[in-house]
């Protein structure tokens, strides 16, 4: 962190909607805004940063990571979660509501808002639209909105009560931010462990069929259409689910969706080694599903990529696969993993759109384009460096990363946000 003047030299701008896109520029930071360094101006007192193949884009945003605060601070707290986010290149985080207690009232929202007021990174709160995420009683959504909730979700907890979901869609209709829903139906996959397919049969683990996703998406699309409400599906994982969403979009329905990084990087082949860090929801599916997700990101059927960062303690993962908890941490690895697995499908410009534009569009936030005089919310990175993710790259309190020893391409160097500059390696 630094409070003095900062110069960042030789950064190539990746911001397709900026007049500076594709140009290599030098930045001078002395307040909250973007200034370009002019050669005739001398700033001997400034601290200078640069790096080989340095690029810069609008700051990246993650939606819905679990920071476990309050209640699960032994897995993650807000400070450790933001450290993980910083080293992943994120400037802005919308925290999921699944803490203990759940963020299901204005007091829970205000807890996060107080922390946001004191922190230099952008921090937002997503509220739960059912009390305790039990799907039985609607929360006071308006009170939470007034307290600062930026939107509403049900985290990764499936919703069985369709009357409650209909009411939530109707109550959320005036909001510019769509209701966020998990694309998952639980009763078809009781005791399911991994994707239902050849691998689940081969290694003897109970499967979770893609049908769980298709039924959930089909039902919720019908409810959203009836309620005349916009809806966003979190972590779509199957090619069948993509088909349903694409068709609804073609028919003019207000529906968006995203994919989680683990589903974009791995296939169920990786689960044959029984690595419990690969036990996630939605499950990692087959290669045809992974390719369908990447193609859907390319053609804008899916509008953003989420980390699905879900810390778990050692005891929840160091056990038999059947007994392991679902979830993986991924904030530090997300960009490198996405860049590695999307080669030939997603351009660097499209990846920036998925990390910086799409999340802000969903949350109805202004995109901080790279223009002189504009507010400076920036991520600095090398998009091409090849490296291997190790446990040393983990800044989360938890260590349940499936990316350990996996090859990456592209790495964040640092961020500038709300007047503060942070260079990760320092």
C-alpha positions as a printed NumPy array, in Angstrom:
array([[  0.   ,   0.   ,   0.   ],
       [  1.203,   3.533,  -0.601],
       [ -0.064,   7.019,   0.128],
       [  2.603,   8.946,  -1.869],
       [  2.584,   9.59 ,  -5.586],
       [  2.694,   6.393,  -7.61 ],
       [  3.862,   5.965, -11.189],
       [  3.054,   2.792, -13.116],
       [  5.003,   2.644, -16.35 ],
       [  4.387,   0.835, -19.619],
       [  0.912,  -0.648, -19.083],
       [ -1.027,  -1.748, -22.172],
       [ -4.702,  -0.85 , -21.831],
       [ -7.27 ,  -3.645, -22.255],
       [-10.63 ,  -1.883, -22.142],
       [-12.58 ,  -2.346, -25.4  ],
       [-14.876,   0.613, -24.683],
       [-12.05 ,   3.043, -23.861],
       [-10.376,   5.512, -26.23 ],
       [ -7.063,   4.231, -24.827],
       [ -7.728,   0.569, -25.683],
       [ -4.607,  -1.061, -27.108],
       [ -2.321,   1.839, -26.169],
       [  0.656,   1.531, -23.818],
       [  0.631,   4.346, -21.272],
       [  2.25 ,   5.555, -18.039],
       [ -0.044,   6.345, -15.105],
       [  0.401,   8.885, -12.33 ],
       [ -1.66 ,   8.244,  -9.196],
       [ -1.914,  11.011,  -6.624],
       [ -5.651,  10.895,  -5.859],
       [ -8.68 ,   8.774,  -6.805],
       [ -8.585,   9.566, -10.528],
       [ -6.709,   8.407, -13.615],
       [ -3.897,  10.675, -14.791],
       [ -1.525,   9.952, -17.658],
       [  2.118,  10.746, -16.959],
       [  3.497,  13.339, -19.347],
       [  7.198,  13.197, -20.219],
       [  7.857,  16.859, -19.42 ],
       [  6.554,  16.467, -15.865],
       [  9.106,  15.305, -13.309],
       [  8.039,  13.476, -10.163],
       [ 11.278,  12.514,  -8.426],
       [  9.385,  11.844,  -5.187],
       [  7.083,   9.255,  -6.799],
       [  7.478,   5.507,  -6.345],
       [  7.703,   3.728,  -9.701],
       [  6.207,   0.334, -10.52 ],
       [  6.449,  -1.658, -13.717],
       [  6.669,  -5.257, -14.91 ],
       [  7.377,  -7.202, -18.053],
       [  4.348,  -7.47 , -20.379],
       [  2.308,  -5.266, -18.047],
       [ -1.373,  -4.813, -18.964],
       [ -4.178,  -2.903, -17.247],
       [ -7.96 ,  -3.212, -17.339],
       [-10.948,  -1.964, -15.353],
       [-10.905,  -3.641, -11.935],
       [-12.214,  -7.201, -11.778],
       [-15.321,  -8.119,  -9.786],
       [-16.365, -11.404,  -8.149],
       [-19.94 , -12.176,  -7.195],
       [-21.   , -14.456,  -4.356],
       [-17.803, -15.8  ,  -2.731],
       [-18.215, -17.157,   0.793],
       [-16.182, -15.161,   3.315],
       [-17.718, -16.921,   6.324],
       [-17.888, -13.806,   8.452],
       [-19.654, -13.969,  10.846],
       [-19.877, -17.56 ,  12.03 ],
       [-17.285, -19.411,   9.948],
       [-14.245, -17.235,  10.593],
       [-12.077, -20.339,  11.078],
       [-12.558, -21.   ,   7.345],
       [-12.381, -17.397,   6.152],
       [-13.035, -13.91 ,   7.407],
       [-13.544, -10.742,   5.418],
       [ -9.925,  -9.626,   5.735],
       [ -8.429, -12.948,   4.599],
       [-11.02 , -13.196,   1.835],
       [-10.066,  -9.757,   0.547],
       [ -6.379, -10.717,   0.658],
       [ -7.178, -13.711,  -1.519],
       [ -9.166, -11.445,  -3.828],
       [ -6.31 ,  -8.934,  -4.071],
       [ -3.834, -11.627,  -5.115],
       [ -6.338, -12.806,  -7.708],
       [ -6.509,  -9.297,  -9.192],
       [ -9.931,  -8.285,  -7.868],
       [-10.835,  -4.769,  -6.791],
       [-14.477,  -5.446,  -5.961],
       [-16.38 ,  -8.226,  -4.195],
       [-20.096,  -8.856,  -3.669],
       [-20.109, -11.264,  -0.719],
       [-22.59 , -14.14 ,  -0.715],
       [-25.169, -14.266,   2.103],
       [-24.349, -17.737,   3.45 ],
       [-22.614, -16.825,   6.706],
       [-23.807, -17.792,  10.2  ],
       [-26.2  , -16.176,  10.8  ],
       [-27.273, -15.808,   7.195],
       [-27.407, -12.261,   5.821],
       [-31.195, -12.259,   5.834],
       [-31.976,  -8.96 ,   7.589],
       [-30.76 ,  -5.381,   7.629],
       [-28.484,  -6.03 ,  10.619],
       [-26.523,  -8.568,   8.575],
       [-26.251,  -6.148,   5.675],
       [-25.15 ,  -3.324,   7.981],
       [-22.398,  -5.568,   9.415],
       [-20.832,  -5.869,   5.966],
       [-21.511,  -2.236,   5.121],
       [-19.581,  -1.101,   8.196],
       [-16.61 ,  -3.123,   7.055],
       [-16.961,  -1.748,   3.511],
       [-16.876,   1.819,   4.839],
       [-13.471,   1.162,   6.409],
       [-11.791,  -0.808,   3.614],
       [-10.105,   0.461,   0.463],
       [-11.426,  -2.359,  -1.733],
       [-15.012,  -2.215,  -2.995],
       [-17.159,  -4.499,  -0.864],
       [-20.857,  -5.168,  -1.41 ],
       [-23.446,  -7.322,   0.334],
       [-25.824,  -9.788,  -1.298],
       [-28.879, -10.519,   0.842],
       [-30.707, -13.831,   1.111],
       [-34.306, -13.7  ,  -0.068],
       [-35.459, -16.464,   2.284],
       [-34.846, -16.506,   6.035],
       [-31.857, -18.652,   6.994],
       [-31.808, -19.826,   3.345],
       [-34.425, -22.402,   4.343],
       [-36.778, -21.534,   1.489],
       [-39.819, -21.217,   3.739],
       [-40.219, -17.541,   4.661],
       [-39.492, -14.456,   2.606],
       [-37.041, -11.948,   4.075],
       [-37.644,  -8.209,   4.419],
       [-36.031,  -7.521,   1.071],
       [-36.87 ,  -3.826,   0.987],
       [-35.367,  -3.235,   4.433],
       [-32.168,  -4.974,   3.34 ],
       [-32.07 ,  -2.942,   0.139],
       [-32.446,   0.248,   2.156],
       [-29.603,  -0.92 ,   4.417],
       [-27.315,  -1.328,   1.394],
       [-27.844,  -4.809,  -0.077],
       [-26.819,  -4.629,  -3.719],
       [-28.925,  -7.63 ,  -4.749],
       [-30.501, -10.879,  -3.576],
       [-29.577, -14.518,  -4.004],
       [-30.071, -17.939,  -2.464],
       [-26.351, -18.766,  -2.49 ],
       [-25.925, -22.424,  -3.531],
       [-29.021, -23.638,  -1.657],
       [-31.751, -25.088,  -3.935],
       [-35.281, -23.713,  -3.582],
       [-38.16 , -26.185,  -3.295],
       [-40.932, -23.766,  -2.318],
       [-42.093, -22.357,  -5.651],
       [-44.651, -20.079,  -3.981],
       [-41.856, -18.362,  -2.074],
       [-39.782, -18.101,  -5.245],
       [-42.695, -16.564,  -7.13 ],
       [-43.132, -13.956,  -4.383],
       [-39.403, -13.203,  -4.316],
       [-39.408, -12.656,  -8.088],
       [-42.396, -10.343,  -7.812],
       [-40.926,  -8.356,  -4.902],
       [-37.619,  -8.01 ,  -6.757],
       [-39.24 ,  -6.895, -10.023],
       [-38.72 ,  -3.122,  -9.467],
       [-35.006,  -3.671,  -8.849],
       [-32.562,  -3.222, -11.755],
       [-30.567,  -6.165, -10.349],
       [-32.038,  -9.589, -11.274],
       [-32.784, -12.169,  -8.605],
       [-29.884, -14.64 ,  -8.479],
       [-30.796, -18.332,  -8.366],
       [-28.828, -21.575,  -8.083],
       [-29.297, -23.827, -11.117],
       [-29.83 , -26.963,  -9.048],
       [-32.634, -29.288,  -7.937],
       [-31.772, -31.389,  -4.917],
       [-34.231, -34.301,  -4.79 ],
       [-32.965, -35.965,  -7.963],
       [-29.454, -36.163,  -6.566],
       [-29.829, -37.19 ,  -2.925],
       [-26.387, -38.425,  -1.794],
       [-24.943, -37.513,  -5.194],
       [-21.198, -36.879,  -5.189],
       [-20.021, -36.114,  -8.738],
       [-21.391, -35.704, -12.271],
       [-23.499, -38.677, -13.361],
       [-21.733, -40.278, -16.298],
       [-19.107, -42.801, -17.296],
       [-16.676, -41.667, -14.591],
       [-19.192, -41.948, -11.741],
       [-19.982, -45.485, -12.893],
       [-16.297, -46.361, -13.255],
       [-15.209, -45.205,  -9.791],
       [-18.398, -46.109,  -7.937],
       [-19.583, -42.718,  -6.736],
       [-23.238, -41.745,  -6.847],
       [-23.939, -39.312,  -9.646],
       [-25.608, -35.913,  -9.921],
       [-27.333, -35.849, -13.313],
       [-27.499, -32.793, -15.546],
       [-31.265, -33.222, -15.256],
       [-31.075, -31.6  , -11.79 ],
       [-29.951, -28.41 , -13.506],
       [-32.34 , -28.606, -16.442],
       [-35.435, -29.077, -14.3  ],
       [-34.453, -26.206, -12.026],
       [-33.748, -23.826, -14.915],
       [-36.937, -24.808, -16.785],
       [-39.111, -24.303, -13.706],
       [-37.535, -21.006, -12.731],
       [-37.705, -19.609, -16.257],
       [-41.453, -20.289, -16.26 ],
       [-41.878, -18.655, -12.846],
       [-39.837, -15.622, -13.903],
       [-41.894, -15.286, -17.067],
       [-45.12 , -15.477, -15.028],
       [-43.819, -12.896, -12.533],
       [-42.555, -10.677, -15.377],
       [-39.219, -10.533, -13.559],
       [-35.578, -10.723, -14.575],
       [-33.537, -13.658, -13.321],
       [-29.868, -14.632, -13.207],
       [-28.662, -18.242, -12.861],
       [-25.491, -18.835, -10.861],
       [-22.916, -21.422, -11.922],
       [-24.565, -23.12 , -14.872],
       [-22.626, -26.337, -15.52 ],
       [-24.184, -28.395, -18.338],
       [-24.6  , -28.081, -22.086],
       [-28.302, -28.89 , -21.622],
       [-28.628, -25.936, -19.238],
       [-26.915, -23.677, -21.783],
       [-29.435, -24.711, -24.438],
       [-32.356, -23.73 , -22.185],
       [-30.875, -20.329, -21.326],
       [-29.917, -19.553, -24.918],
       [-33.434, -20.399, -26.107],
       [-35.027, -18.185, -23.441],
       [-32.766, -15.3  , -24.44 ],
       [-33.688, -15.737, -28.108],
       [-37.347, -15.549, -27.089],
       [-36.721, -12.194, -25.447],
       [-36.84 , -13.277, -21.806],
       [-34.815, -11.228, -19.314],
       [-32.377, -13.956, -18.257],
       [-28.633, -13.969, -17.696],
       [-26.275, -16.582, -16.272],
       [-22.665, -17.29 , -15.355],
       [-20.204, -20.159, -14.962],
       [-17.831, -21.089, -12.134],
       [-14.106, -21.392, -12.81 ],
       [-13.797, -25.015, -11.63 ],
       [-16.361, -26.095, -14.246],
       [-14.396, -24.236, -16.929],
       [-11.017, -25.719, -15.978],
       [-11.651, -29.342, -15.011],
       [-13.704, -32.275, -16.275],
       [-14.928, -35.25 , -14.296],
       [-11.878, -37.176, -15.534],
       [ -9.908, -35.32 , -12.856],
       [-12.101, -36.815, -10.114],
       [-10.801, -40.323, -10.768],
       [ -8.031, -39.63 ,  -8.251],
       [-10.651, -38.936,  -5.526],
       [ -9.285, -35.462,  -4.783],
       [-11.944, -34.094,  -2.437],
       [-11.059, -30.528,  -3.443],
       [-12.758, -31.373,  -6.746],
       [-16.021, -32.093,  -4.944],
       [-17.97 , -28.935,  -5.741],
       [-21.508, -27.775,  -6.489],
       [-22.459, -27.76 ,  -9.241],
       [-20.325, -30.83 ,  -9.976],
       [-17.523, -30.738, -12.515],
       [-19.05 , -32.328, -15.587],
       [-17.864, -33.884, -18.865],
       [-15.705, -32.336, -21.583],
       [-18.715, -31.56 , -23.787],
       [-20.157, -29.515, -20.912],
       [-16.895, -27.635, -20.348],
       [-16.664, -26.738, -24.036],
       [-20.318, -25.698, -24.118],
       [-19.704, -23.326, -21.2  ],
       [-16.688, -21.741, -22.894],
       [-18.589, -21.307, -26.16 ],
       [-21.495, -19.766, -24.231],
       [-19.091, -17.28 , -22.652],
       [-17.784, -16.449, -26.111],
       [-21.225, -15.764, -27.627],
       [-22.526, -13.877, -24.551],
       [-25.087, -16.512, -23.538],
       [-23.146, -16.438, -20.263],
       [-22.165, -12.948, -19.172],
       [-19.575, -13.436, -16.428],
       [-17.251, -15.863, -14.658],
       [-17.416, -16.349, -10.893],
       [-14.809, -17.89 ,  -8.618],
       [-17.378, -19.878,  -6.584],
       [-14.88 , -19.415,  -3.729],
       [-16.06 , -21.766,  -0.947],
       [-13.57 , -22.25 ,   1.901],
       [-13.785, -25.459,   3.93 ],
       [-11.744, -26.538,   6.946],
       [ -9.237, -29.392,   6.773],
       [-11.497, -31.902,   8.536],
       [-14.236, -31.329,   5.943],
       [-11.929, -32.291,   3.092],
       [ -9.36 , -34.691,   4.544],
       [-11.751, -37.623,   4.64 ],
       [-13.445, -40.164,   2.381],
       [-14.931, -38.585,  -0.751],
       [-18.489, -39.544,   0.264],
       [-18.137, -37.651,   3.543],
       [-16.281, -34.598,   2.244],
       [-17.996, -31.226,   2.114],
       [-18.707, -29.563,  -1.217],
       [-16.649, -26.509,  -2.105],
       [-13.3  , -25.181,  -3.302],
       [-11.314, -21.965,  -2.968],
       [-10.394, -20.262,  -6.216],
       [-10.049, -16.471,  -5.951],
       [ -6.262, -16.496,  -6.329],
       [ -6.348, -18.86 ,  -9.339],
       [ -9.382, -17.684, -11.286],
       [ -7.759, -15.47 , -13.923],
       [ -4.822, -17.79 , -14.631],
       [ -7.121, -20.805, -14.827],
       [ -9.577, -19.072, -17.167],
       [ -6.835, -17.796, -19.459],
       [ -5.228, -21.247, -19.568],
       [ -8.339, -23.228, -20.45 ],
       [ -9.976, -20.731, -22.814],
       [ -7.106, -20.436, -25.297],
       [ -8.449, -20.227, -28.846],
       [-12.001, -19.572, -27.617],
       [-11.941, -16.42 , -25.494],
       [ -9.861, -13.397, -26.463],
       [ -8.163, -11.351, -23.771],
       [-10.683,  -8.579, -24.43 ],
       [-13.558, -10.989, -23.856],
       [-12.015, -12.246, -20.609],
       [-11.789,  -8.65 , -19.356],
       [-15.448,  -8.171, -20.279],
       [-16.341, -11.311, -18.298],
       [-14.391, -10.224, -15.205],
       [-14.984,  -6.457, -15.25 ],
       [-18.007,  -5.603, -17.412],
       [-20.392,  -8.532, -16.877],
       [-20.43 ,  -8.487, -13.058],
       [-20.972,  -4.731, -12.978],
       [-23.739,  -4.941, -15.562],
       [-25.447,  -7.579, -13.42 ],
       [-25.146,  -5.485, -10.245],
       [-26.089,  -2.279, -12.073],
       [-22.738,  -0.658, -11.255],
       [-20.965,   1.868, -13.434],
       [-18.008,   0.403, -15.32 ],
       [-14.811,   2.358, -14.461],
       [-13.433,   2.785, -17.975],
       [ -9.805,   3.794, -18.393],
       [-10.031,   7.451, -19.375],
       [ -8.09 ,  10.476, -18.059],
       [ -9.978,  12.059, -15.174],
       [-12.18 ,   9.011, -14.575],
       [-12.251,   7.262, -11.166],
       [ -9.341,   4.817, -10.958],
       [-10.46 ,   1.243, -10.313],
       [ -7.838,  -0.855, -12.094],
       [ -6.265,  -4.293, -12.267],
       [ -2.655,  -4.696, -13.465],
       [ -1.621,  -8.069, -14.876],
       [  0.471, -10.099, -17.297],
       [ -1.921, -12.085, -19.529],
       [  0.705, -14.425, -20.972],
       [  3.054, -15.594, -18.215],
       [  3.052, -19.372, -17.704],
       [  3.249, -20.522, -14.096],
       [  2.156, -23.309, -11.767],
       [ -0.231, -22.708,  -8.903],
       [  1.087, -23.939,  -5.55 ],
       [ -0.015, -23.741,  -1.936],
       [  2.293, -20.731,  -1.574],
       [ -0.11 , -18.783,  -3.791],
       [ -3.013, -19.299,  -1.349],
       [ -3.918, -16.323,   0.863],
       [ -7.239, -17.716,   2.061],
       [ -7.388, -19.151,   5.573],
       [ -8.509, -22.437,   4.007],
       [ -6.411, -24.556,   1.649],
       [ -9.046, -26.545,  -0.24 ],
       [ -7.887, -25.557,  -3.711],
       [ -8.198, -28.005,  -6.636],
       [ -5.701, -25.862,  -8.58 ],
       [ -2.585, -26.838,  -6.588],
       [  0.096, -28.047,  -9.066],
       [ -2.08 , -27.023, -12.016],
       [ -0.656, -24.968, -14.929],
       [ -1.824, -21.36 , -15.239],
       [ -1.491, -18.671, -17.897],
       [ -1.67 , -15.037, -16.849],
       [ -1.204, -13.513, -13.413],
       [ -2.305, -10.358, -11.603],
       [  0.352,  -7.919, -10.342],
       [ -1.741,  -5.448,  -8.384],
       [ -4.748,  -3.156,  -8.212],
       [ -5.698,   0.471,  -7.669],
       [ -9.007,   1.153,  -5.966],
       [-10.537,   4.065,  -4.063],
       [ -7.235,   5.926,  -3.862],
       [ -5.126,   2.982,  -2.699],
       [ -2.493,   1.161,  -4.744],
       [ -1.549,  -2.423,  -3.856],
       [  1.184,  -4.368,  -5.638],
       [  0.648,  -8.012,  -4.702],
       [  4.29 ,  -9.104,  -4.552],
       [  5.081,  -6.35 ,  -2.051]])
